[in-house]
């Protein structure tokens, strides 16, 4: 299952940099508490005409202004260089890998990256990750839950920071076109539709495959070097090749029309996904035939990824 989902969907490098007018800043709840405390100190200083109270109030106020500058600079100039995602199955979390760069070569500390869901769901903070950037770049991974097959767009990413004192929060948004392909969940009770000829050959033990050793045969041009039986060559000076049987060089077609007993569309896609994984696991060569697309007979991780992608994007433009 993991081999079939090894390819990645990625967006082109966007190189979106946060300009000076794209970073917003507001006090945190600790900032509001500090502001209230400063107001009380100032009122007390005015009431009692206490110079030390004035000094403390203005000192803390000046410290807050300096912290505001550092909080703002922690995000200003940050750049999203690229975003990519790995295909997953429905129910798994889609990992989006974000490549962040410091455009001005300045280190950044405690930068949080969050996924912003479409309204009215708001910000899903369960997908947040915090990182520290060196003078070059850093990688952030957002894991977003999936509930249905198809494309899962990332759309908007929020970055924020409360560095250095935690009394002010600066935030900004990155817009990206990255999306993850979500495969249908591999479910279904129907067995793989192997042809009767392959079943009979397997029962007689004559189907070629890779499971069981079935003896030696003379070498034929085109045989793999790994299949040559070198001890036999040393003993008899005859080039022999190891022969195996079972598990498959059979071929099978996975057709939409063969699922007439499965009325729901999503259930058919889940059954075909189950068949693709089963055929790949058994080492069979298989083709996929859908009402709007088809894949020729082949096998391997790339073929499985192409088949699963067709199933995931079925009836999508």
N, C-alpha and C positions, 0 to 999 in steps of 0.2 A: 504494500500500500504506500509506503514511503517512497519507494523507487518510482512509482508512477506519478508522484506529486513532486518531483524534484525540480521541475522547471519553474522559472520565476517570471512574473509579470511586473514590468517596471515602466516608470514614466521617464521621459527624456529629462536630462539634467535641466533644472529650471533656474538655478542660481538666483533665487529670490533673496534679496538682501533687505533687511529692515532699515528703512530710512528713519530720519529723525522724527518725522510726523506720523510714523506707524506704531510707535511705542506709547502705550498709555500707562498711567501710574495713579494709584489711589492708596490711601492708608489701609492697613489691615486692622483687625479689631484691637490688636496691641497698639497700633498707631493711634486709634481713636482714644484708647485708654491713656496713652501718653499725652495726647492733646488735652484731654480733660484734666489730667494732673497738672500740666503746665498752666492751664487757666486758673486752677485753684491756687497754685503757688503765686501767680501774678496778682490775683485778687488779695491774697494775704500780704504780699509785698507792698501793694498800694495802701492797704488798710493800716498796716503797722509801720509803713515807711522803712522797711528793712532792706538794707543794701545787699546783704548776703542772699536774701531771697530773690532779689532782682538778678543777682549774679548767677544763681542756680538756674533760674528760669531762662535767662538769655543763653546760658551755656548749653542747656539741654535743647533749646530751640535751634541754636546754631548747629549742634550735632545732628539734629533731624534734617536740616537743610543739606548738610554734607552727605548724609546717608541717602537722601533723595537723589543726589547726583550720581552716586555710586550704583544705586539700584537701577537707575535709568541707563547708565553706561554698560551695565551688565548684559543688556539685550540689544542696544543700539549697534548696528553694524553686523549682527548675526545673520548668517546666510544659510538657506536650505539649498544644498547642491543637487541632491537627487533623492528619490524615494522609490522603493521596490518592495514587492510582496511575493511570497511563495504560495502556490495553490494549496488549498486544504479541502477537506470534506466537510459537509454540513454538520454542524455541532462542534467542530474544532475551532480554535482561535486562530485567526489569520495574522501572521506576523508581518508587520510593515517595518522595513529597515530604512531609517532616515539618516542621511549623511549631512551633518551640520558643520559649517565652517565659520571660523572667526575672520570676518572680512578685513579687519584692521590689525590682525595679528595680536590681539589682546586676549589673555586668558579669561575664561568665564567660570563662575562658580555657582553650584546649586541651581542649574537651569532645569525646570520641569517641562516636559513635553506631554501634552494631553491630546486625546482625540475628541473633536467636537462633533457630536452627532447632529443630525438634521433636526430643526425645531419640530415639535416643542419639547424634544427630549433633553435638550441642553447639553451640558458638558458631562461626559462620562469619566469621572475621575478614577474609576477602577482601571483604566488603561493608561494611567500616567506613569512616566518614568523620569528619574532625575539623573543628571549627568554633569560632569565637570569637563569643560573644554580646555585643552592646552592652547598653545599659541597657534595651532594648526587646525585640527578638526576632531570630530568625535562621531560615534555611531549611536543612535537611539533606536530601540525596537518597541513598537506599540503592538500589543496583542488584542485584536478586536474580535469579539464573539460573532459567530455566524449563525443565522437562523434559516436561510434559504439558499438555494443554488443560484449561480449566475455571477455577475460582477459585483464586487463589494468596493465601491469607490471610497477613497480616503477623504477626498474633498478638502476639508479645513482642519488644520493642525494649530493648536494653541501652545505657545511657549510663554512661560511666566517665571518670575524669580522674586524672592523676598530678601535676597542678599543685599547688604551684609547684616542688618540688625533685626530684620523681621517685622519692622513697623510700617513698611511700604511694600506694595506689590506692583510690579511692572509686568505688563503682558502685551502680546502682539499675536497676529494671526499669519499663518502661511497658507496660501491656496495651492493645491497640487492636484494633478490629474491622475495620480497613481491609483491603481485598483488591483484587487486580488480576485482570482478566479476561484469560485467555490464549487467543488464537484458535488454531485448528488450523493446522498448517503448510500453506501453499498448495502442494500437490503433486498430480500426476496427469497422465496422458498423453491423456485423452479431450478431444476438441475441444468447444467451446461448442455446445450443442444449439440452434442457430438454426433457425427454422422454414424450410421450403422457399420459402415466399412471400417472406420477407425475403432469402433467398439469390438468388432470381430477380430481385427488384427491384434488388438491389445490382449484379447482373451487367448489367442493362440500364441502369444509371446513373440510375434514377428514384427510388431510395430517398432520402427527405429526410434531411439530416444536417448536419454542420458542417465537413466536410473540404474539399470541392472547390467552387469557384465555378461555378454553373450558369446564370448569367444574371440578368435582372431580371423582376419581375412587378408588377402593380398592387398598391397598398397595400390591405390589408384591415383593418377594425377589429380591434384586439387584437394587431397586429404590434408587435414591440419597436422602440423608437426607434433603438436601435443598428443595426438592420438596414436602416434607410432609406438610400437612395443619394442623398445630398445634392447631388452635382454634377449628377445628372440633373434634380433639382428646379430648380436654378439655370438650366439650359439650356432646359428645355421646360415648366417650371411644372407638371409632372406628378409626382405622388407615386409613386415606385417603390421597391420593396424588393428587396434582394439575396437571391438564392435559392442555396442550397447543396445538395449531394447527397453521399451516402456517409457512412459512419461513424455512422450511426445513430439514427433514432428507432424502430428495430425493437424488438419485444418478445420476450422469451424467458422461459420458465419453467424454473427449476432444481429438478428433482424428485428426491427420494430414490429413487423407484421406477425412474427411468431408469438407475440404476447397478447393474443386476442382475449385470453382469459383474465387479463389484468386491465380493468377498465380505466383507472385513473392514470393521467399522464405522468405525474410525479412518481407514482409507483412503478411505471414502466421504466422510467429513467433510472430509478434506484436498482431495479432488477438488471438492467443492462450494465450498470456500473459494477454490480456484483459479478456478472459474467466476465467482464473485462479483467477484473482482478483474479478471478478463478482461472481463466485461460492463461493469463500471464504467469501465474504461479505454477501451473501444470506444464509450462513450456510449449503450449500450442501456438500455432500460427492462426491468427483470427482476423476477420474483417468485420466492420461495423456498417450497418445499413439503416439509415434513418429516413423519414419521409422527405427531409430537405437536404440531406448530405450523406456521404458515405466515405469509408476509408477502405483501401485495398488490403488484402491479406498480408500480414507481417507480424512481427513480434518484437519485443524489446521495450526498454524504459521509454524511449522517445515515442514509439508507436502507442504505448499505453497512455502517455501524457496527451497525445493528440486525440485519442479516442475519448478520454475523460473530459477533455476541453470541449469537444463537440457535444457531449452529453450535458455539460454544465451550461453551455451557451445555446442550448436548443431553443428555437423560436425567438431568439433575440436578434435584433438587426445587427 
